Amino acid sequence: MTTVFLDTVALLALWDRSDQWHAAAEEAFSKLTRARSQLVTTTFILLECGNAAARRPYRSAVDRLRRRMESAGLLITPTDEDWQQAWAAYAQDEVGDASIVDHVSFVVMGRLGIIDALTNDHHFRTAGFNAIF
């Protein structure tokens, strides 16, 4: 079974039908679902999604996803070591202008051996990962 990391860009695009990436994200997500890929993300990604969705109609979808992923053991809490490594990479500007949350994602993905991310964020490609849409 392939494990795929869920990024903020994709999650917001899936929930928001007016998002410019909605159709591409939905198509990629459907393929992953049919392939029975294991989908994981971090608490940091859900924090970003929660912030972005705070005043949006899909706000409750973020919490539903959080509860489902927590109960299935698919929500990853970054370790202190992940945190330190991400900040070191961020300080060195290793992936251009990638956000600190992106850097945490890269460290977690590397630690877990995940190479695919449901995203179209070019920073994932720059960091050596496969961006799925």
C-alpha positions as CSV (number, residue, x, y, z in Angstrom):
1,M,0.0,0.0,0.0
2,T,1.3,3.4,-0.9
3,T,1.3,6.1,1.7
4,V,0.5,9.6,0.5
5,F,1.0,12.8,2.5
6,L,-2.0,15.3,2.5
7,D,-0.9,18.9,2.1
8,T,-2.9,22.0,3.0
9,V,-3.1,23.1,-0.7
10,A,-4.9,19.9,-1.6
11,L,-7.2,19.7,1.4
12,L,-8.4,23.3,0.9
13,A,-8.9,22.7,-2.8
14,L,-11.0,19.6,-2.1
15,W,-13.3,21.4,0.3
16,D,-13.7,24.6,-1.6
17,R,-15.4,24.1,-5.0
18,S,-14.4,27.6,-6.0
19,D,-10.7,27.0,-5.5
20,Q,-8.8,27.1,-8.8
21,W,-7.3,23.7,-8.0
22,H,-10.5,22.0,-6.9
23,A,-11.0,19.8,-10.1
24,A,-7.4,18.7,-10.2
25,A,-7.3,17.9,-6.5
26,E,-10.6,16.0,-6.7
27,E,-9.4,13.9,-9.6
28,A,-6.1,13.1,-7.9
29,F,-7.9,12.3,-4.6
30,S,-10.3,10.0,-6.4
31,K,-7.4,8.1,-8.0
32,L,-5.7,7.7,-4.6
33,T,-9.0,6.5,-3.1
34,R,-9.5,3.9,-5.8
35,A,-5.9,2.7,-5.4
36,R,-6.5,2.4,-1.6
37,S,-3.6,4.6,-0.8
38,Q,-3.0,5.3,2.9
39,L,-3.5,9.0,3.4
40,V,-1.6,10.7,6.3
41,T,-0.9,14.3,7.4
42,T,0.4,16.2,10.4
43,T,-1.2,18.1,13.1
44,F,0.5,21.2,11.6
45,I,-1.3,20.8,8.3
46,L,-4.6,20.5,10.1
47,L,-3.8,23.7,12.0
48,E,-3.2,25.5,8.7
49,C,-6.4,24.1,7.4
50,G,-8.3,25.1,10.5
51,N,-7.0,28.6,10.3
52,A,-7.9,28.9,6.6
53,A,-11.4,27.4,7.1
54,A,-12.3,29.4,10.3
55,R,-14.8,31.6,8.4
56,R,-15.7,29.2,5.6
57,P,-18.6,26.9,5.2
58,Y,-16.4,23.8,5.2
59,R,-15.0,24.6,8.7
60,S,-16.6,21.5,10.1
61,A,-15.0,19.3,7.5
62,V,-11.6,20.1,9.0
63,D,-12.7,18.8,12.4
64,R,-14.3,15.7,10.9
65,L,-11.1,14.9,9.0
66,R,-9.1,15.5,12.2
67,R,-11.3,13.1,14.2
68,R,-11.2,10.4,11.5
69,M,-7.4,10.6,11.1
70,E,-6.8,10.6,14.8
71,S,-9.0,7.5,15.4
72,A,-7.3,5.7,12.4
73,G,-3.8,6.6,13.6
74,L,-3.1,8.6,10.5
75,L,-2.6,12.0,12.1
76,I,1.1,12.5,12.8
77,T,2.3,14.7,15.5
78,P,5.8,16.0,14.6
79,T,8.5,15.1,17.1
80,D,10.8,17.6,18.8
81,E,13.6,16.3,16.5
82,D,11.3,17.0,13.4
83,W,10.8,20.5,14.8
84,Q,14.5,21.2,15.2
85,Q,15.4,19.7,11.8
86,A,12.7,21.7,10.1
87,W,13.8,25.0,11.7
88,A,17.4,24.3,10.7
89,A,16.4,23.7,7.1
90,Y,14.2,26.8,7.2
91,A,17.0,28.9,8.5
92,Q,19.3,27.7,5.7
93,D,16.6,28.4,3.2
94,E,17.1,24.9,1.7
95,V,13.9,24.9,-0.3
96,G,13.7,28.5,-1.4
97,D,10.8,30.3,0.2
98,A,9.0,27.3,1.6
99,S,7.1,27.8,4.8
100,I,8.1,26.4,8.1
101,V,5.0,24.1,8.0
102,D,6.3,22.8,4.6
103,H,9.7,22.2,6.2
104,V,8.1,20.2,9.0
105,S,6.2,18.2,6.3
106,F,9.4,17.5,4.5
107,V,11.1,16.2,7.6
108,V,8.2,14.0,8.6
109,M,7.9,12.6,5.1
110,G,11.6,11.9,5.0
111,R,11.5,10.2,8.5
112,L,8.6,8.0,7.4
113,G,9.9,7.3,3.9
114,I,6.9,9.0,2.2
115,I,7.7,10.2,-1.3
116,D,4.3,11.3,-2.6
117,A,2.2,14.3,-1.5
118,L,-1.2,15.2,-2.6
119,T,-0.4,18.8,-3.5
120,N,0.7,21.0,-6.4
121,D,3.0,23.1,-4.2
122,H,6.3,23.3,-6.1
123,H,8.2,23.3,-2.8
124,F,7.5,19.6,-2.4
125,R,9.1,19.0,-5.8
126,T,12.1,21.2,-5.0
127,A,12.5,19.2,-1.8
128,G,12.6,16.0,-3.8
129,F,9.1,14.7,-3.3
130,N,6.4,13.8,-5.9
131,A,3.6,16.4,-6.0
132,I,0.6,14.5,-7.3
133,F,-1.4,17.2,-9.0
